[in-house]
């Protein structure tokens, strides 16, 4: 069974940084592209970033490009999202998902709150 | 950026009804569309990929169709478990989600 477990969410001040992690199990992590998707309070789903199975190709939504950095460690079955220059509007539950097209499986999410 | 316009935003229906949700893309995206079901407190569930392919384990009452710019998700006979929010998604160029359709009990 595919399991994706996010961690690292926290309360942070505007302008601050945070690093999210997603630990994968139940599938061959190194064979799949991965994505981060977020959902702000009362809003819909917003794709944030994707990464190829090797990690050589990365993709970002315009709203986070230049501030967020996606990476992966295939030896540890772990996906990361480094978030810098955080804004109030980045407040959301962040989900990692298997794939970077159709998203087959999702984690339960980790909450990031950006507030002074 | 490709925009996905989903309608309606809310849909009231009864058990046994046939319902259709529509998504329109701002440009042609071939058949690179997926549909998800989202229940409160749960992770989204992939229902349909490549516009019309049913994900493994998804009941056959769910179906998807369309290509180019117009796409639909149809539930042939609503079951109590189907009341949820549904999202379309394009993955032709990066990824964009529609705004969501909340399916409510009439």
Interface residues (C-beta under 8 A of the other chain):
Chain A: X35 X37 X44 X45 X46 X47 X50 X59 X61 X62 X95 X100 X101 X102 X103 X104 X105 X106 X107 X108 X109
Chain B: X1 X32 X34 X36 X38 X43 X44 X45 X46 X49 X50 X55 X87 X89 X91 X94 X95 X96 X97 X98 X99 X100
